Amino acid sequence: MKRSLEIELISAEGLKVDRKPVKKKTFCVVRIDQNSEVTKIDTFGGSHPIWKDKIVMEMPMDGSVRFIIVEVKYRTKGGAEKSVGVAKIPVTDFVGGFAPQGHLNFLSYRLRDQCGDKSGIVNVSIMVKPDGSYKSPSPTVAQKDYAACSSQAAAAANGQMWRPRTSSSMATTVGYGGRVVTGVPVWCANNNNKSSIGYRNSTKW
Amino acid sequence: MGNCLTGDVAGGKQAIGGVQQRPTSTSNNNAALNDAVDFFFRSRGQYPLFSQIELSLSASNLIDRDITSKSDPMAVMYLRKKDGKLEEIGRTEVILNSLDPNWIEKITVSFQFEAVQTLVFHVYDVDSQYHNVPVKTLKLKDQDYLGEATCVLSEIMTKPNRSLTLNLNGNFGAGVSRRLGTLSVQAEETTASKTVVEMNLRCINLDNKDLFSKSDPFLRISRIVENSVAVPICRTEVVDNNLNPMWRPVCLTTQQYGSRDNPLIIECLDFNTNGTHDLIGRTQKSVAELERHCLQKESVNFVYTSTSHGRNKVLKGQLIVDRFVEKVQYSFLDYISSGFELNFMVAVDFTASNGDPRNPGSLHYNDPSGKPNSYQQAIMEVGEVIQFYGSDRRFPAWGFGGRTSDNTVSHAFNLNGAPHGDEVVGVEGIMSAYASALHNVALAGPTLFSHVVDKAANIASQSLSQNIPKYFVLLIITDGVLTDMAGTLDALVRASDLPLSVLIVGVGNADFSQMEILDADNGRRLESSTGRVATRDTVQFVPMTAVHSGQVSVVQALLEELPGQFLSYVRSRNINPVGAPAI
């Protein structure tokens, strides 16, 4: 059985070749089994490139593939492609273990060059695309009506939660009187009762 | 301060203030860091008498310590504590080849009205070999010292324009007194506004300032503050050799740009390694105007003010706003009060390194008079905080490194002694479970954190698969002597992508250097033996000695990093407060 992986090559940090920071255009090659995919080239970042490039690849789930290989490469002025370093991502880091199905895994790995020296860190995110029967567990739950709660809570919480502005010369530096009102939620004394949670001044919501 | 220093190739070419690097790093809006602490105090009727102040630093006429070029200054701010020791508060970025630097990176400090807060500023010349290193990791003793200045924070705050200029002085031996220049400090109150503006900026038809190649442009955005001084707030990265550059998205917080109608000065400069960046052109626009230009797809012409004539010349070069998005960045409290639950777990160290419970010197001393031992004290003090933020007052409680009743050493046994069900209720529950465990469990070893970390990670991952908005905090109370550093690192790195933070509370006076390594506050990321690197910082170490000596309160110590760690998790996944509209 095969599953498709959504792999985002996000960025890399501190890329080095021969202990010197990489200045050139960098890109990534991802290899699963015999297949490989290439990301777009970053021209801004030098040794701290940001790709934010998503690729989708198939991976057999029968245990025959144990690692995904990510290689960071750079392109020289002459157009040649050279390697910065390689990271081997164990499949167990995003399948099974602590990662529930459909979980978006943010993973970072140390890159090493051919000599085994550290040559930077690569940041990726990997999601095993759920098959049709599975619902994604992104925690955006419980539809609650914000407007409804806010009217309840405002009365109960007023005066208890923050200090009213003083009229002294300190008033300009106090900060709290002014800080809290700008859409910061108000939590009532009874913090187990969720219906008493509300937002004041909810213009931003 | 933000993780936004990238440390670029050519040193000093990086973007500062408003560019996010890692997906899991929190941006430089750290006002949220403290609202968790304030909230705790306010809920019990104590109003902390402090407000957050942001300091912008600039200097002029610094001395020159480099031979072939000018100094590359960086400022470090300390708070002088009661015992005279200096506590580092923050650092600015390094500015290349300048004796009159105007630092962009701000330093945040809490202004306590009732206390005398003595600030000490040290200015260093950072050698070029360190220019690619994050400033947080720089060793200051390797840098050339350019002088220091001292003032009291309230001195700045009571000035009408909130700024103060100090003379730098320093000891260069032989009693030589030299003019070392001045340091100016500008203070501003932080705002808790959650609005963030993200823009994609590019320029076209810029003038060429370089002789043999094209210009290397970057943008510097400054805000005009009350007394018409321009404070730089953000700088883009340098695009080499390009007259039609496009920069990475710039992200400005309300703290940075003030209000929508506050004029901002946008300057386009040509980067020169010798520090004298040539002005290509400048324009003055507010955020509201930039938004309008974006909507109407208008471009803004740069203006060049010639120094000799004082006349403004409208240039061919234009600034284009390709994208303008206003976003809301929710704070820690937004999530918590919307029903995002914090769940605490407690693990207590039962290893022999704590000393025999019958011995009064032991941290686990079982005092017949009932006086609480070090662990009990720690549990009580910490418990107050976690009981407040914990949503259901039920805590899974474990012990580790003890020999349980079946005569085997367990590295994660239930503290209450029950074979199934590790949960206890409230601080009293932890206390009584601890007391019973002290009777039933013999102290043993070795000290392994990995079992309890794995156990906590399992709970966190189960809640993930059940689709519940929860964040977990594992509290490890320990004397700090760790047997298996590599195993602990592996477990922490494995768990770093889960909604889990680990708070290590150190009791006693042992050597906590291992805990400091786990905390990784120096900007280095934890790395496992397999080469995986921690996705984000999830560990914080709190020594109880610091709490007891009165340097920080327990609440402050415990909640120092937790809101940031929490936000790094939810923001990287675009998780919104429960019921809030999507950003």
Interface residues (C-beta under 8 A of the other chain):
Chain A: I10 S11 E13 G14 P21 V22 K23 F44 G45 G46 S47 H48 I50 A87 K88 P90 D93 G97 F98 A99 P100 Q101 H103 L104 N105 F106 L107 S108 Y109 R110 R112 I121 N123 S125 P137 S138 P139 T140 V141 A142 Q143 K144 D145 Y146 M161 W162 R163 M170 T172 T173 V174 G175 Y176 R179 V180 T182 G183 V184 P185 V186 W187 A189 N191 N192 K194 I197 K204 W205
Chain B: T6 G7 D8 V9 A10 K13 Q14 Q21 R22 P23 T24 D35 D38 F39 R42 S43 Y47 S51 Q52 F111 F113 N132 M157 E189 T190 T191 A192 S193 K194 T195 E237 V239 W247 R248 V328 S331 L333 D334 I336 S337 S338 G339 S391 D392 A457 N458 A460 S461 L464 S465 Q466 N467 I468 P469 R494 A495 D497 L498 R525 E527 T530 G531 R532 V533 A534 T535 R536 S572 R573 I575 N576 P577 V578 G579 A580 P581 A582
